[in-house]
Amino acid sequence: MKAVKRMMSTKTFPISALPLPPRSQLLIHNLIPDTYTPSVEELREKVQKETPSLQRRARLLPPSSHYSHVAPFPVSFPYVIEPPVPASDDNGAYIEKWLAERESTTPNPSSSKHPNSPLRIYTNDVRKDRLDLIGISETGLRDCVPHLDVGDAFAILGAPSLSDEYADEGDPTPSDKPEIVAAREELIDILSGHSTLMSPPERESPNATPFAPWSLRYSGHQFGSFAGQLGDGRAITVHVTPHPNDSNTVYELQLKGAGRTPFSRSADGLAVLRSSIREYLCSEAMQALRIPTTRSLTLISLPELTVRRETVETGCILTRMAPSFIRIGCFEAFNPPADMYFFGGGQQKTDYEGLRVLGEWVAHQVLKLPIQKGEAWGQKLIEEVAKRNAEMVAAWQAYGFMHGVINTDNVSILGLTIDYGPYAFMDVFDPSHICNHTDEEGRYAYKFQPNMIVYALRALLNALAPVLGAEADSGGAAVSEGWTEDVKPERLEQWKKRGLEYRSEVERIVQQTSADEYGRLMRKRFGLRNQHKSDESRIFAPFLDILEGQQLDFHSTFRTLCSFKPSMFVKIEPSESTLDESKGKEKASGVPALSDELHTFISKLLSGTPEPENLDHGAATQTWLPWLEAYAARIREERSDWSEVPDDKLDEARKAEMLSVNPRFVLRQWLLEDVIKRVERDSEGGKRVLAKVMHMACNPFEPWGAEDSEDPDEELTKEDLAERRYCGLGDKKMLGFQCSCSS
């Protein structure tokens, strides 16, 4: 496969032998652990073997704790535990024994090929669910962990195809070499949660780096109300490895849907095939659109694991990757809003020392801010997080992406799109569209997304306000250990008020950064190279108004616009017209005489409606003409910016640039539902479909479906026709389709 060939120049390791970063780059050696799992040794030697329920029991962590060690445990919940025979007087001990028997606590022998690997595989012989690798991302593998040996994993997925999902002709042949098969099986065992990677006792010398999986603690505002402690209720980081070409960049490998953690509350900690496919595909699609995002690696179905949602569904585990999964909610956990009221759950009291430790770690190791040790970090941290998230939401708006649940616990410190749930890409343009049917008031509608990022940044400022005030009082020094121990409440309140004075500046940064980035991206989409202060009012906004008024598809209209040439905009007198009878009728209804080329172009624009019978083409054409005239004039104004291109090549050069930023293929709701059904119906065939859709999502600007061909459908291949269908609007009843948060 292509990914394997690309990585031949990079030394690869099976997942158990991937190198760990030094302690200074590992969260678990710099933040404060849960007191119930204070160390790797405690988790491995005591908790998993004697009191495993501590990992599965919903509870509030101590106020100073940032994370809890927890091993994957993908088991249906509520746990079905048969009573002992004969009956026991100590049911608690029996339950602990039942759980312990299913923990991955049996160490595999050290690898003879990698005897000095920092981690050991721990397995379990009781849980024997079937594991089915249904997807692996070539781009995620290439970009984040090119040194990971996946064996012949791509071969068992089959040849990507939309039209021949049941055919195995052309499928790669799985390897017969034991070491290659072993690398693939090890990958599946660990990334399915069946086995666990931990450092063994012999690797825990003073110079070694102890390691065990963990889940993060965070709180957050959900739909505008503070919800108390939330945390990684179904996410577990199982490995961290430095990028082989940049040791300062590390990637966490996190399992989503691997079972209960202390943050699961009343939920099962699992994920279903449906939601996992959606996130697996969209993470890489967003990367291809150059929108900041977490990444995908593998998708492993557990067909024998039942998960109860609205119906009983199949369990699935997604491996996602990012340099860090820390969110704004992590800071809220240590300095929550005062006088809070919320339903269910609970929230610890403020812990200023935990806030300081988290802030220093994020400033120096996660954001890598250019500040010295001991230098104030609070204001610079907020500014950086504001800029990153402003750029992210600008890209959402420019590409019609709707997140659906922009709660503060779903906003990344790194400005990455994270936690894909009821997301959607815009179909017919509607700025008021709500993609999450749980969002009854439209809080997270497309047009409000920039406001919600501002709201999240206010929450971060509220949490860090005392730090900003204290640092201002100190003349620019960072807060030190125990910085609030002998401070009176009155002074703390003064620090907070002083920190909150920075609110208007934070909002200005978000608004200015997002406006600048949105303008930059939109100019690229329109094939414009220089900035003009009137672009928003003269080009962008009127264009979107036309799309909304005529109910045109957001994406295909941009794609069609790539073919526009200013020379098309030549009105001709009726006497010179070669209008055919149908055009003559349009002229009689009020459409000015147009060149054939422009008439054809506008007709193609108008074909982007799902209901052509309801569109008055004459009136619609008249609406387009003044905008196209302004657009043509704007293009002509830029001639000097294309000085390297001859006049006779200019239209094609601009078209090529526009085609490289305006996608032909988009993950529409109807398409996602279709893919999910095909995978659910038949895993073997579904893998091929999923692989093809992932390939299209990672190459969205290609002319899929013989885009430029004028050949009749009967002369196209089955695959071309299938691609063309997947590039279309789909069934009208799926337009504006809303998902639930469980998606």
C-alpha positions in Angstrom: 0.0 0.0 0.0 1.0 3.6 -0.5 1.4 4.3 3.2 3.8 1.4 3.7 5.9 2.4 0.7 6.1 6.0 2.0 7.5 4.8 5.3 10.1 2.5 4.1 12.8 5.1 4.6 11.7 5.5 8.3 12.7 2.8 10.8 9.5 1.3 12.1 8.6 -0.4 15.4 5.7 -2.5 16.5 3.4 -0.5 18.8 4.9 -2.0 22.0 8.4 -0.9 21.0 7.5 2.6 20.0 9.9 5.0 21.9 8.5 7.0 24.7 9.4 10.7 25.1 11.5 11.8 28.1 9.7 12.5 31.4 9.7 16.2 30.8 7.3 15.7 27.9 5.0 13.2 29.6 1.8 14.6 31.3 1.8 11.9 33.9 5.2 12.9 35.2 4.4 16.6 35.4 0.8 16.8 36.5 -0.8 15.5 39.7 -2.3 12.0 39.8 -5.4 10.7 41.4 -4.6 9.6 44.9 -6.3 6.3 44.3 -3.9 5.5 41.4 -0.8 7.6 42.4 1.7 5.7 40.3 2.1 3.2 37.5 3.2 0.6 40.0 0.1 1.1 42.2 -2.2 0.7 39.1 -0.4 -2.4 37.8 0.4 -4.3 41.0 -2.5 -3.3 43.3 -5.5 -1.6 41.7 -5.9 -3.9 38.7 -5.4 -7.0 40.8 -7.1 -6.1 44.1 -9.5 -3.1 43.7 -10.1 -2.7 40.0 -13.5 -1.1 40.6 -11.6 2.1 41.5 -11.0 2.6 37.8 -14.7 1.9 36.8 -16.5 3.7 39.6 -17.7 7.2 38.9 -16.3 9.5 41.6 -14.9 13.0 42.1 -11.2 13.1 42.0 -9.3 14.9 44.8 -9.3 18.7 44.2 -5.6 18.7 43.2 -5.7 15.8 40.8 -5.3 16.3 37.0 -5.7 12.7 35.8 -6.3 9.2 36.9 -4.4 6.1 35.7 -6.9 3.7 34.1 -6.6 0.7 31.9 -8.9 0.0 28.9 -11.8 -2.2 29.7 -14.3 -2.5 26.8 -17.0 -4.6 28.5 -20.8 -4.1 28.2 -22.2 -2.0 31.1 -24.0 -2.5 33.4 -21.7 -5.5 34.1 -23.6 -8.8 34.1 -22.1 -10.5 37.2 -23.6 -13.8 38.0 -23.9 -14.4 41.8 -21.4 -16.8 43.3 -22.2 -20.4 44.0 -22.3 -21.1 46.8 -23.5 -17.6 48.0 -20.9 -15.3 49.4 -21.3 -13.0 52.4 -18.8 -10.5 50.8 -20.3 -9.5 47.5 -17.9 -6.5 47.3 -14.9 -8.9 47.2 -16.6 -11.1 44.7 -17.3 -8.2 42.4 -13.6 -7.1 42.7 -12.5 -10.6 41.8 -14.9 -10.7 38.8 -13.4 -7.4 37.5 -9.8 -8.4 38.3 -10.2 -11.6 36.2 -11.0 -9.4 33.2 -8.2 -6.9 33.6 -5.2 -7.1 31.4 -2.6 -8.1 34.0 -0.7 -11.0 32.4 2.6 -9.8 31.0 3.8 -11.1 27.7 7.4 -12.1 27.4 9.8 -9.4 26.3 10.3 -9.1 22.6 13.5 -10.8 21.4 13.8 -8.3 18.6 13.2 -5.3 20.9 14.4 -6.5 24.3 15.0 -2.9 25.6 11.5 -1.7 24.8 10.2 0.6 27.6 6.8 -1.0 27.6 5.4 -4.5 28.0 2.2 -5.9 26.7 -0.3 -7.0 29.4 -3.1 -9.3 28.3 -6.2 -11.0 29.5 -7.5 -14.5 28.8 -11.1 -14.2 29.9 -12.2 -11.4 27.5 -12.2 -13.0 24.1 -14.4 -10.7 22.0 -13.8 -10.9 18.3 -11.7 -7.9 17.1 -12.3 -6.6 13.6 -9.9 -4.0 12.1 -12.2 -2.0 9.7 -10.0 1.0 9.0 -6.6 2.5 9.3 -5.8 6.0 8.1 -2.8 6.3 5.7 -2.6 10.1 6.3 -2.8 9.8 10.1 -0.1 7.2 10.1 2.1 9.1 7.7 1.8 12.5 9.5 1.8 11.5 13.2 3.4 8.0 13.7 5.4 7.1 10.5 7.6 5.0 12.7 4.8 2.7 13.7 4.9 -0.8 12.1 1.4 -1.8 11.3 2.4 -5.1 9.6 0.0 -6.2 6.9 -2.9 -4.3 8.3 -3.7 -2.5 5.0 -3.8 -5.9 3.2 -6.6 -7.3 5.4 -8.8 -4.3 4.6 -9.0 -5.1 0.9 -8.9 -2.8 -2.1 -10.8 0.5 -1.7 -14.0 0.5 -3.7 -17.4 2.0 -3.8 -18.8 -0.1 -6.6 -17.4 -3.5 -6.0 -17.5 -3.8 -2.2 -18.3 -7.6 -2.3 -15.5 -8.4 -4.8 -12.1 -9.4 -3.6 -10.4 -9.1 -7.0 -7.5 -6.8 -6.6 -7.2 -7.2 -2.8 -3.7 -7.2 -1.4 -2.5 -10.5 -0.1 -1.9 -10.7 3.7 1.7 -11.6 4.6 2.9 -15.1 5.5 5.9 -13.7 7.5 5.4 -14.2 11.2 6.9 -10.9 12.3 4.7 -8.9 9.9 1.5 -10.7 11.0 2.6 -10.3 14.7 3.0 -6.5 14.2 -0.5 -6.3 12.9 -2.0 -8.5 15.6 -0.2 -6.5 18.3 -1.6 -3.3 16.9 -5.1 -4.6 16.9 -4.9 -6.1 20.4 -3.7 -2.9 21.9 -5.8 -0.4 20.0 -8.9 -2.5 20.6 -8.4 -2.2 24.4 -7.9 -6.0 24.6 -4.3 -5.6 25.8 -2.6 -2.8 27.6 0.9 -1.3 27.4 2.6 -0.5 30.7 6.2 -0.3 31.9 7.1 -3.5 33.7 8.8 -3.6 37.1 12.2 -4.1 35.6 11.9 -1.0 33.6 11.2 1.3 36.6 14.7 2.1 37.6 15.5 5.7 38.6 16.6 6.5 35.1 13.6 4.8 33.4 10.3 6.3 32.5 7.3 4.6 34.2 4.2 4.6 32.0 0.6 3.5 32.2 -2.6 4.7 30.5 -4.6 7.6 31.9 -7.8 9.6 31.5 -8.0 13.4 32.0 -10.1 15.3 34.6 -11.9 18.4 33.4 -15.1 20.3 34.0 -17.0 22.6 31.7 -20.0 24.6 30.6 -22.5 22.5 28.6 -25.2 24.5 26.7 -24.3 27.5 28.8 -24.6 25.9 32.2 -21.8 24.7 34.4 -21.9 20.9 34.6 -19.2 20.2 37.2 -16.7 17.4 36.8 -16.9 15.7 33.4 -13.5 14.2 32.4 -12.6 11.5 29.9 -15.6 9.3 30.5 -14.8 7.1 27.4 -11.3 8.2 26.4 -8.0 6.6 27.6 -4.5 7.7 26.4 -2.7 4.4 25.9 0.6 5.6 24.4 2.7 8.7 23.8 5.5 8.8 21.3 7.8 11.5 19.8 7.6 12.1 16.1 10.8 10.6 14.5 11.6 13.8 12.6 10.8 16.2 15.4 11.6 15.1 19.0 9.9 18.2 20.4 6.5 17.0 19.0 4.8 14.1 20.7 1.6 12.4 19.8 -0.8 10.8 22.3 -2.6 7.7 21.1 -6.0 7.8 22.7 -8.7 5.1 22.6 -12.2 6.4 22.4 -14.8 4.0 23.6 -12.5 1.7 25.6 -14.8 1.3 28.7 -15.6 3.0 32.0 -13.2 5.4 33.8 -13.8 7.4 37.0 -15.3 10.1 34.8 -18.0 8.0 33.1 -20.7 9.1 35.6 -23.7 6.9 34.7 -22.5 6.1 31.1 -20.9 2.9 29.9 -17.6 4.4 28.5 -18.2 2.7 25.2 -18.7 4.0 21.6 -20.7 2.6 18.8 -19.7 1.8 15.2 -21.9 4.7 13.9 -20.3 7.5 15.9 -16.8 6.0 15.5 -17.0 6.0 11.7 -18.1 9.6 11.7 -15.2 10.8 13.8 -12.7 8.5 12.0 -13.5 10.0 8.6 -14.1 13.6 9.6 -10.8 14.0 11.5 -8.8 13.2 8.4 -11.2 15.1 6.1 -10.7 18.3 8.2 -6.9 17.8 7.9 -7.2 17.6 4.2 -9.2 20.9 4.2 -6.4 22.4 6.3 -8.6 22.9 9.3 -6.9 22.3 12.7 -8.0 18.9 14.1 -7.2 15.9 16.1 -6.3 12.9 13.9 -7.4 9.4 13.3 -5.3 6.2 13.2 -7.4 3.0 13.5 -11.0 1.9 13.7 -11.6 -1.5 15.3 -15.1 -3.0 15.6 -16.0 -5.3 18.5 -19.0 -7.1 16.9 -19.7 -9.2 20.0 -19.7 -6.1 22.3 -23.3 -4.8 22.7 -23.8 -1.2 23.4 -27.1 0.3 24.4 -28.1 3.7 22.9 -31.5 4.4 21.4 -31.2 0.8 20.2 -28.6 -2.0 20.8 -25.6 -1.3 18.6 -22.2 -2.7 17.9 -19.2 -1.5 19.9 -16.3 0.1 18.2 -13.0 1.8 19.3 -11.4 4.7 17.5 -7.7 5.6 18.0 -7.3 9.3 17.7 -4.1 11.3 18.0 -3.0 14.8 19.0 0.0 16.4 20.7 -2.4 17.0 23.7 -6.0 16.5 24.5 -6.1 19.2 27.2 -9.2 21.4 27.0 -10.4 24.7 28.4 -12.5 22.6 30.8 -9.3 21.3 32.4 -8.7 24.8 33.7 -12.3 25.3 34.8 -11.9 22.1 36.9 -9.4 23.9 39.2 -11.2 27.2 39.5 -14.9 26.7 38.8 -17.5 29.5 38.7 -18.6 30.7 42.1 -22.2 30.2 43.2 -22.7 27.4 40.6 -25.8 25.3 40.4 -26.1 22.3 38.2 -27.9 19.0 37.9 -26.2 15.8 38.9 -22.5 15.1 39.3 -20.5 17.3 41.5 -17.5 19.7 41.5 -14.5 20.0 43.7 -13.6 23.3 45.4 -11.0 25.6 43.8 -7.5 24.3 43.9 -5.1 27.2 43.0 -2.0 25.1 43.2 -3.4 22.5 40.8 -4.3 25.5 38.5 -0.7 26.8 38.6 0.8 23.3 37.9 -1.5 22.8 34.9 -0.9 26.3 33.6 2.9 26.0 33.7 2.7 22.7 32.0 0.5 23.9 29.2 2.5 27.2 28.7 5.9 25.5 28.5 5.3 22.0 27.2 2.0 22.0 25.3 1.9 25.5 23.7 5.7 25.9 23.9 5.4 29.7 24.5 8.7 31.7 24.2 8.9 32.5 27.9 11.6 31.9 30.4 11.1 29.8 33.6 9.8 32.1 36.2 8.3 34.5 33.7 4.6 35.3 33.8 2.7 32.9 31.6 -1.0 33.5 32.2 -1.7 36.3 29.7 0.4 34.8 27.0 -1.3 31.5 27.5 -4.7 33.0 27.0 -3.6 35.0 24.0 -2.2 31.9 22.3 -5.3 29.8 23.0 -7.5 32.6 21.7 -5.5 33.0 18.5 -5.5 29.3 17.8 -9.2 28.8 18.4 -10.0 31.9 16.4 -8.2 30.6 13.4 -9.9 27.2 13.8 -13.5 28.7 13.9 -12.7 30.9 11.0 -11.8 27.8 9.0 -15.1 26.2 10.2 -17.0 29.2 8.8 -15.1 29.3 5.6 -15.8 25.7 4.8 -19.3 25.4 6.2 -18.4 23.0 9.0 -20.7 22.9 12.1 -19.4 21.3 15.3 -22.7 21.0 17.0 -21.5 20.9 20.7 -19.1 23.7 21.4 -19.2 23.2 25.2 -16.1 24.5 27.0 -15.0 20.9 27.6 -15.0 20.4 23.8 -12.6 23.3 23.1 -9.0 22.4 22.7 -6.1 24.4 24.3 -4.3 23.8 21.0 -7.1 25.1 18.9 -7.9 21.7 17.4 -11.3 20.6 16.3 -12.0 17.9 18.9 -14.9 15.5 19.9 -16.7 15.0 16.7 -20.3 14.2 17.5 -23.4 15.6 15.8 -21.2 17.6 13.3 -22.3 18.4 9.8 -21.0 20.2 6.7 -23.4 22.7 5.2 -25.5 21.5 2.3 -27.8 24.3 0.9 -26.5 27.4 2.6 -28.4 28.3 5.7 -26.6 30.4 8.3 -29.2 29.5 10.9 -28.7 25.8 10.5 -28.5 23.6 13.6 -26.9 20.2 13.1 -27.5 18.9 16.6 -31.2 18.0 17.3 -30.4 18.3 21.0 -29.7 22.0 20.6 -33.3 23.1 20.6 -32.5 26.8 21.1 -29.9 26.9 18.3 -27.0 27.9 20.6 -24.5 26.2 18.4 -26.0 27.1 15.0 -23.5 27.8 12.2 -23.8 31.6 12.5 -23.2 31.6 16.3 -20.0 29.4 16.3 -17.6 32.4 16.5 -19.6 33.7 19.5 -19.3 30.3 21.2 -15.6 30.4 20.9 -15.6 33.8 22.5 -17.8 32.3 25.3 -15.3 29.5 25.8 -12.3 31.9 26.0 -14.2 33.9 28.6 -14.5 30.7 30.6 -10.7 30.2 30.3 -10.1 33.8 31.4 -12.5 33.4 34.4 -10.5 30.4 35.5 -7.1 32.0 35.1 -8.1 35.6 36.2 -6.4 35.3 39.7 -3.2 34.2 38.0 -3.2 37.2 35.7 -3.9 39.5 38.6 -1.2 38.0 40.8 1.3 38.2 37.9 0.4 41.8 37.2 1.0 42.6 40.9 4.4 40.9 40.9 5.6 43.0 38.0 5.8 40.2 35.5 6.9 37.2 37.5 5.1 33.8 37.4 3.1 32.7 40.4 5.2 30.4 42.5 4.5 27.2 44.4 1.9 27.8 47.2 1.1 31.2 45.7 -2.2 31.6 47.5 -1.4 29.9 50.8 -1.1 33.0 53.0 -3.2 35.3 50.8 -6.4 36.7 52.3 -9.7 36.3 50.3 -9.9 40.0 49.8 -6.6 40.0 47.9 -7.6 37.0 45.9 -10.7 38.8 44.8 -8.7 41.8 43.8 -6.4 39.6 41.7 -9.5 38.1 40.0 -11.0 41.5 39.2 -7.7 42.7 37.8 -7.4 39.6 35.7 -10.9 40.1 34.3 -10.0 43.5 33.1 -8.3 41.7 30.3 -11.7 40.4 29.0 -12.1 43.0 26.3 -8.6 42.4 24.9 -9.3 38.6 24.8 -12.5 39.2 22.8 -10.7 41.7 20.5 -8.0 39.1 19.8 -10.6 36.4 18.9 -12.6 38.7 16.8 -9.7 40.3 14.9 -7.9 37.0 14.4 -11.0 35.1 13.2 -11.9 38.0 10.8 -8.4 38.1 9.4 -8.3 34.3 8.9 -11.8 34.1 7.5 -10.9 36.8 5.0 -7.7 35.0 4.0 -9.4 31.7 3.5 -12.4 33.2 1.6 -10.0 35.1 -0.7 -8.3 31.8 -1.6 -11.7 30.2 -2.2 -12.6 33.1 -4.6 -9.2 32.9 -6.3 -8.1 36.4 -5.0 -4.5 37.1 -4.0 -4.6 40.4 -2.3 -6.6 41.9 0.6 -9.2 44.5 -0.1 -11.2 46.1 2.7 -14.4 45.9 0.8 -14.2 42.1 0.0 -16.6 41.2 2.8 -19.3 43.7 1.8 -18.7 43.5 -2.0 -17.9 39.9 -2.6 -18.3 37.5 0.3 -21.5 38.5 2.0 -23.5 39.1 -1.2 -22.4 35.7 -2.6 -23.6 33.9 0.6 -26.9 35.9 0.5 -27.5 34.6 -3.0 -26.8 31.1 -1.9 -29.2 31.4 1.0 -31.9 33.1 -1.1 -31.8 30.6 -3.9 -31.2 27.6 -1.6 -28.0 26.6 -3.5 -25.5 24.1 -2.3 -22.6 25.7 -0.5 -19.8 23.4 -1.8 -20.7 22.7 -5.4 -21.4 26.4 -6.0 -17.8 27.3 -4.9 -16.5 24.4 -7.1 -18.5 25.7 -10.1 -17.1 29.2 -9.5 -13.6 27.9 -10.2 -14.5 27.9 -13.9 -15.6 31.5 -14.1 -13.8 33.8 -16.4 -14.2 37.6 -16.4 -14.3 37.4 -20.2 -17.7 35.6 -19.9 -19.2 38.8 -18.7 -20.0 40.3 -22.0 -23.6 41.4 -22.6 -24.7 41.3 -26.2 -27.3 43.2 -28.0 -30.5 41.3 -29.0 -29.7 41.7 -32.7 -26.4 39.9 -32.2 -27.8 37.2 -30.1 -27.8 33.6 -31.2 -30.3 32.8 -28.5 -32.2 29.6 -29.1 -35.9 29.4 -28.5 -35.6 28.5 -24.8 -33.2 31.4 -24.2 -35.5 33.6 -26.1 -38.3 32.8 -23.7 -36.0 33.6 -20.8 -35.1 36.9 -22.4 -38.8 37.7 -22.7 -39.2 37.0 -19.0 -36.7 39.7 -18.1 -33.2 38.1 -18.5 -30.8 40.3 -20.5 -29.2 38.8 -23.5 -26.1 36.9 -22.4 -23.2 35.3 -24.2 -23.7 31.6 -24.5 -20.7 30.9 -22.2 -22.1 33.0 -19.4 -25.6 31.7 -19.9 -24.2 28.1 -19.6 -22.2 29.1 -16.5 -25.1 30.6 -14.7 -27.3 27.6 -15.5 -24.6 25.4 -13.9 -24.6 27.6 -10.8 -28.4 27.2 -10.6 -28.2 23.5 -10.9 -26.9 23.5 -7.3 -30.4 23.6 -6.0 -32.1 20.4 -4.8 -35.5 21.8 -6.0 -34.9 23.2 -9.5 -38.7 23.2 -10.1 -39.1 25.8 -7.4 -36.5 28.2 -8.7 -37.4 31.1 -11.0 -34.4 30.9 -13.4 -35.1 34.3 -14.9 -35.2 36.1 -11.6 -32.3 34.0 -10.2 -30.1 34.9 -13.2 -30.9 38.6 -12.7 -29.7 38.3 -9.1 -26.4 36.7 -10.1 -25.5 39.2 -12.8 -24.6 42.2 -10.7 -22.6 40.0 -8.3 -20.7 38.3 -11.2 -20.0 41.8 -12.7 -18.5 42.9 -9.4 -16.5 39.7 -9.1 -15.2 40.1 -12.6 -14.1 43.6 -11.8 -12.4 42.4 -8.6 -10.5 39.8 -10.5 -9.3 42.3 -13.1 -8.1 44.6 -10.3 -5.6 41.9 -9.4 -3.8 41.5 -12.7 -0.6 42.8 -11.3 -0.6 40.1 -8.6 -0.4 37.4 -11.3 2.6 39.0 -13.1 4.3 35.6 -13.4 1.3 34.3 -15.5 0.9 35.2 -19.2 -2.5 36.8 -20.2 -3.6 33.8 -22.1 -2.9 31.4 -19.2 -4.4 33.6 -16.4 -7.9 32.1 -16.3 -6.5 28.5 -16.1 -3.9 29.5 -13.4 -6.6 31.0 -11.3 -8.9 28.0 -11.8 -6.1 25.7 -10.8 -5.5 27.6 -7.5 -9.3 27.7 -6.8 -9.7 23.9 -7.5 -6.9 23.3 -5.0 -8.9 24.9 -2.1 -12.6 24.2 -3.1 -13.5 20.6 -2.5 -15.2 18.4 -5.0 -15.9 15.8 -2.2 -17.4 16.6 1.1 -18.6 14.4 4.0 -22.3 15.1 3.7 -24.8 13.7 6.2 -26.5 11.4 3.7 -23.2 10.0 2.6 -22.1 9.2 6.2 -25.4 7.5 6.8 -24.9 5.4 3.6 -21.4 4.4 4.6 -22.4 3.5 8.1 -25.2 1.3 6.8 -22.9 -0.5 4.4 -20.4 -1.2 7.1 -23.0 -2.4 9.5 -24.6 -4.6 6.8 -21.4 -6.4 5.9 -18.0 -5.7 7.5 -15.9 -7.3 4.8 -17.5 -5.2 2.0 -17.9 -2.2 4.2 -14.1 -2.0 4.8 -13.5 -1.5 1.1 -16.2 1.3 1.0 -14.8 2.9 4.1 -11.3 2.8 2.7 -12.4 4.5 -0.5 -14.4 7.2 1.3 -11.4 7.9 3.5 -9.2 8.2 0.4 -11.7 10.6 -1.1 -11.9 12.6 2.1 -8.2 12.9 2.3 -8.0 14.1 -1.3 -11.1 16.3 -1.5 -9.9 18.5 -4.3 -9.5 15.7 -6.9 -12.0 15.6 -9.9 -13.8 12.5 -8.5 -16.5 10.9 -10.6 -15.0 12.0 -13.9 -15.9 15.6 -13.0 -14.7 17.2 -16.2 -15.9 14.4 -18.5 -18.7 15.1 -21.0 -19.1 11.4 -21.7 -22.6 10.0 -21.2 -23.1 8.0 -18.0 -23.2 4.7 -19.9 -19.6 5.3 -21.0 -18.3 5.9 -17.5 -17.0 3.1 -15.2 -19.1 1.8 -12.3 -16.6 3.4 -9.9 -16.8 6.8 -11.7 -20.6 6.7 -11.3 -20.3 5.7 -7.7 -17.9 8.5 -7.0 -20.1 11.0 -8.8 -23.0 9.9 -6.7 -21.0 10.4 -3.5 -20.1 14.0 -4.7 -23.7 14.9 -5.0 -26.4 16.4 -2.7 -28.1 13.1 -2.2 -31.7 12.5 -1.3 -33.6 15.7 -0.5 -35.0 14.2 2.7 -31.4 14.1 4.1 -30.8 17.8 3.6 -30.4 19.5 7.0 -30.3 16.1 8.7 -29.7 16.5 12.4 -27.8 14.0 14.7 -27.9 13.6 18.4 -25.0 14.1 20.8 -24.6 10.4 21.0 -23.5 10.5 17.3 
